Amino acid sequence: MSTPRTWRGYLAVMGLFALLAACDIVDPQDEVDVTVDDAALVLEGEVLMVEVLFTVSNGRTDSIEVATCAGVVNAPLERRVGAGWDLIGGGTCQGGGIRTIPPGDTAAGRTAVGPAEGGSYRILLAYRTAPEGVQGSTRSAAFTVTQ
């Protein structure tokens, strides 16, 4: 017959295994990544716009769904203001859609916001897993656009 101390140790170990099994442990390689391919200030009519081309990589083990505009991934921009970041716009599209990116695949993206000026920006990409529908978001590394 086991002593109460042995049972407590056994239950503690079994509880730890149960907790680990219930946790969704995220591997740093099992993520959604946004890489900026090109960023520039462009003149559209009389409005100076910041235009960004980027790539979304799905390193997860499940598919993700992202917003699109004319079939291209679309996401809003944040701009560095003092010590923080402000959401400045972009990522909207009349008649936009949804694109599914399978595990291990990539998709091209484009976003533009104006009026704009030089400064530090980053992309804020929202996604949801398919078919579970769990929502997530990720940001690109900061990048600088100069006039």
N, C-alpha and C positions, 0 to 999 in steps of 0.2 A: 504494500500500500504506500502511496506517495505521501510525502509530508505536505502541509499547506504551503510551505515556502516553495517547493518544487512546482506545485500547481500554479502559483502566482507567476513564477518565471515562465512556465509553459504558456499561460494565458497571455502574458505580456508579449512574448515572441509571436504568437498566433495573431494577436491584435495588430502588431506591427505589420505582418504580412497582409492582413486584411486591409489595413489602411493604405499600404503601397499599391495593392491591387485596385483599390477604388480611385486612386489619384491618377490624374492625367499628367504624366511626367513629360515635359516638353524638352526635346533634344534641340540644342541650338541649330542643328542642321535640318530640323524638321519645321521650317518656317516659311513664311511668305516674305520675299525680298523685293524691294523697289530700287532699281539702279538708274541714275540719271545718265542718259546717253548724250544729250546736248541741251543747253539752255542759253537763251539769248534774248535781248530786247529787240523787238521788231516793230516797225511802224505799220499799222493797219489803218489806212485812211489817214486821219489826223491824230489817232490814238496810239500812244506807245504801249506796247503789250510785252509781258514776259511770256515767252513760249518755251515749253519744256517737252522734250522727247524722252521717254523712259521705257524701261523693260520691267515687267513683273515676272518673277520666277516663283513657281510653286514648289517648294521643298517639302511640303506636307505629304502625308501618306493618303490623303483624300483630296478630291477635287475642290476647287474654290470657285465662287461666282463673283464677278466684279462688274461694275457699271461700264457701259460703253456709249460712245457717240459715233455714229456712222461706222460701227464695227470695230472701233479702236478704243482700247481701255482709256477711261477718263477719270481724273481725280482732282480734288481741290488742292490749292497751295496754301502754305503758311509762310508768313514773313517774320523775320526776327525784328522785334521791337523792344529795345532795351535788353533786359535779361530774359524776356519771355518770347512767346510766339503767338501771333494773331492769325486766325483763319481769314484769308483775304478774298477767297472766291475761287471760281473755276469749278470744274467737275459737274457742271450742269449742261443739259442738252435737251432740246425739244426732240421728241421721238427717239430718245436714247433706249438702250436695251441692256441685256445681261449677257455676259460671256462666261462660259465655263472653261476653266484652265485645269486640265488633268494633272495628277501628281507628276512632278519632274519636268513639266512643260513650262514654256514661257509665252508671254504675249506682249506686243508692242503697245505703248501708250502715248498719248499726247494731251497736254492741257495748256491753256493760255488764259491770262488774266490781264485786264487793263482797266483804267490807266495804271501804268506801273512805273517803277523807277529802279535804279540799281540797288542792290542789297543782298542779304542772305535769305534764302528760301529753302523750303523742303516740301516734298509731296506727302499728303496724307491719303493713304489708300484704305478704303473700307472694303471688306469682303465677307462672304459667309461661306461656310463649308457646305458641300453638296453631297448627299441629299439631306444631311442632318439639320442644316440651317443655323448652325452656331455662328454668331457674328464675331468678327475680329477686325483689327486695324493694324496697320504698320506705317512707318514713316521712312522716307529715304534719308540718306545722310544729307546734311546741310550743304548747299552749293551757293556760290556767289555769282550774281549777274552784275556786270558793270556797264556804264554808259559809254 
